[in-house]
């Protein structure tokens, strides 16, 4: 890695001329080019203030300041084609109206240069972006995008800059996105007035999530004095207090370059970014004194306690145990980078994994089901905090939990931490540094956002290797270094909050009553003239939402801008032990080896199938061979980057009623630890331990709690999985493994006083799954690591059990599907044949089904599914484009803009299921009607060839999304070598989507 920097040093001695000899720059990595910038150098209105190489991340950080406005800029140069831009403002609300959140939505609804409605969503179809979004945090608002296309980058940058600095902020957009009073039926003034608005409904949905409610109150009560004492996203009962004038004032005071931070990442030239940002935006501003500083929280002289209420959890394993309690400690200022790093490591040692002291003391106590929300270190506020506690406890056990926490703190101070646990944690950091992600730029901007927002040094944050070295040195010089931190920040810290939360049976009724009272107050305050204006404005908004938009002002890529060729990934395959296919993919994995395997479920008895997801969850957590579950966890942390097992359902490419069922095993490790990782897999396959009944019970409760907690965030996915259940044979299996059926099953198991009957099923599942009968493997690693990897995989395959007699598939109709693959080394003239055994049900008949899950939420999650055609069918590409067309040209308008739902649209899955969905939706039957209308809209052909081309762009953005070296070829592990290439070819040559007679 140092040789790259020696090459850059040679370039430094030659001087720097971008225009002359630019050919040299094309062959020099971006991080080396950036080393040529000089402190004090002026570029397009900016001055370079720092240039720092961070070799462990293969990047160079360049800090700049805008001369006339003081805007801060950080460019991270790295040889990565997925370039990212983000713009960040410090936003410090002082009430619960959600002004920064509503402003985040509203600025994206049109700007001076792009005055059409909703340019942000429209750009999704005019771009090849790999990411586009915006976020409201507690004290900042962030606008990031990423793309691999230089022209696209400039287009998106233009739209983002104009939206942030020169938005229209129209009143009707504020009403649509924030809140408004409107008649239930906007066309009928006799219907009652109600609250509507996208953010209003989004936050109503957010506050149905008890974990979110708890975490929000925790922050508000631990840091009550300034902006952290309010809900930046907005509380549903306070959002209607925000006025349009207040929104505009907040923009004027917060969205100014002097209060901004720009971040760019990747291998595109920095000069072009600086020129565009300066000329399109910053040159039009003068420096102001930004008054958004956040003062330090005044420290308490003694600990405080608070109790809050929430809604009932209808999936709780024990209805009498739904209380949550945590103890939280205010820590240090997050701009103290090393102290924050130390405390984050300390947090991991305290709560991560079965060997951590709080896991042993709290999770294994049997008092609760899982850690409390927001457990561990939180560095998103000016002063970080640490929280630990339990959920799923009886209210009477609050004091017990507090005593356990205090006792555990004392024990840690007395005993410290085992050296192996500290080494395992530092090993984890080493793997994280080496693992390559396609969204590394997004991860970086998120990682530095909070510290930079408080005027901390973002470059210091990136120097992880330096902090690790300093951490090791501190431990060497002072063996009680961490214990002293525990005493200082936990034992002797009076700024400590105990927060408890218990459900009320009528909680949601009370919330609805408070909303009704708020509505009544607002309506009663209206004059007759104002009521008339509300009716007229409602009609005006509907009219505006329904009008075709002229988007000619927006920049756009064309289909011709798309790279016509997809990069080819070379895969080689051999047979381990002469019969198990192993796929090898040589990639620049930076010293990390990735191993995966798929084992078939075809011979597993039907009565055991519902327990496969639970088996997958626990098989790497119960111990194996000579290792108990604690020793196994320690070994996994020391020698791997993680080992996971998950259900694996792969629909066939050419038949809707054919699918593969199996289990996927995944893991990664540093190349030096490959023998240890494969030995662990051997032990898990051959000698898993199932005798730890108490630990199994702990894992069951934890899993059931996590599934229940996930429903408010994933309701649309659960609805869609259930809706597709009876449309294909694999749909029933998908519902069993990933749907509400699995949530209910885990609830029942968690309620069982005796879990032995379930535990006894696991060895039976192991007998059918953990053998070499029907398995295939894949390895992604650097070319020089392939020989060693091949030996270790061969050893693993030969060492695992093989059934003494061939087991027959449980389902009689099995199809053998072969695909040709390239043999390893390419020495044989002919290709190899890889055969997969797929399930077919020739008697299957799809049937309609309607389901309504009654949950105590004030918003809905809706899914409607239609069986269409398989992946390789001629119509698949057209339907894929149609889904995008429906979403952008009809469903977004009807479900989100008019209906007020947070999200909604259509998508076509690989399995041929066409899905309509909505998310945090105040409507239900009306949305189902909208799905019907979408079909009629499509049949009528109310779209143009330009609309179709835009939809193609959106689909190609997914087709051409970057793939990490660790994931190259994994599509082929799952199924035959058809992949994205086939879909891309069909989209490229597909004719127009047939229009109705009106368009003909």
Secondary structure, DSSP 8 states (H G I E B T S, - for coil): -HHHHHHHHHHHHT---SSTTTHHHHTS-HHHHHTT--TT-EETTEEEEEEEEEGGGTEEEEEEEETTT--EEEEEEES-SSEEEEEEEE---SSSS-HHHHHHHHGGG-BSS--STTHHHHHTTS---SEE--EE-SSEEEEEEEES-HHHHHHHHHHHHHHHHSB---HHHHHHHT-EEEESSTT-TTS-EEEE-HHHHHHHHHTT-HHHHHHHHHHHHHS-SSGGGS-TT--HHHHTT--HHHHHHHHHHHSSGGGEEEEEEESS-HHHHHHHHHHHTGGG----------------SS-EEEEEEE---TT-SSTT--EEEEEEEEEEETTSHHHHHHHHHHHHHHHSSTTSHHHHHTGGGSS-SEE-TT-EEE-SSSEEEEEEEEEEE-GGGHHHHHHHHHHHHHHHHHH---HHHHHHHHHHHHHHHH---TTHHHHHHHHHHHHHHTT--HHHHH-HHHHHHHHHHHHHH-TTHHHHHHIIIIIT-S-EEEEEEEE-TTHHHHHHHHHHHHHHHHHHT--HHHHHHHHHHHHHHHHHHHS----TTS----GGGS-SS------EEEEETTTEEEEEEE---TTEEEEEEEEE-TTS-HHHHTTHHHHHHHTTTS-BTTB-HHHHHHHHHHH-S-EEEEEEEEE-SS-TTEEEEEEEEEEEEEGGGHHHHHHHHHHHHH-B----HHHHHHHHHHHHHHHHHHHHHHHHHHHHHHHTTTTSHHHHHHHHHHSHHHHHHHHHHHH-S--HHHHHHHHHHHHHHSSSTTEEEEEEE-GGGHHHHHHHHHHHHHHS---SS----SSS-EEEEEEEE-BGGG-SSS-EEEEEEEEE-TT------------S-SSEEEEEEEE---TTSTTHHHHHHHHHHHIIIIIIIIIIIIT--SEEEEEE-TTSEEEEEEEEES-SHHHHHHHHHHHHHHHHT---HHHHHHHHHHHHHHHT----TTTTTHHHHHS-TTHHHHHHHHHHH-------TTT-
